């Protein structure tokens, strides 16, 4: 059974649990006597290569980069009013992690917006900072890939956007 390839070597893709990666190539391996075609996806920052079976790529959430419209929607989300629920931190932290791992830029933008602290606001706990940084980094990487700018510029743009909205 051969399935049509959705991605080619060199394409930027988003894998929900790891963010933006690049298809390094398409490989065929024999595993337990069965021939399997895999996408080899590299994540520069983590120095990691992930191999996803082509047949399971869609179910795993592997997708193309977001459209400029979807990124625009994420940027608009950053400017929205922060929605911090009064639930226990552990519950909110789980929800934030789930949003980050969804791979959806608008959900990730919600996390960034909700955990952003301007210079005039109270300090964050260590775990809030960690989740904020993870979300900001994930969003910046996709913005950088879509806009074809480096990650640092993308992060600066997001933070400038946030401080204007605050």
Number of C-alpha atoms within 10 A of each C-alpha: 6 8 8 8 13 13 19 14 13 12 15 21 22 23 24 19 16 16 23 28 26 21 21 19 16 18 14 12 12 9 8 7 7 8 11 17 19 20 25 19 25 20 17 11 8 9 7 12 16 16 18 20 18 24 17 11 18 12 9 14 14 21 18 14 21 17 10 12 9 14 21 15 14 21 21 15 20 26 17 16 12 16 11 11 10 8 9 8 12 10 11 15 16 11 13 23 17 15 20 29 18 18 24 19 27 22 20 28 28 25 27 28 25 18 21 22 17 14 9 7 9 8 11 13 8 9 12 17 15 12 18 24 15 17 28 23 20 28 29 26 22 24 28 19 18 15 12 10 13 13 18 13 13 22 19 12 14 21 18 11 15 19 14 10 14 17
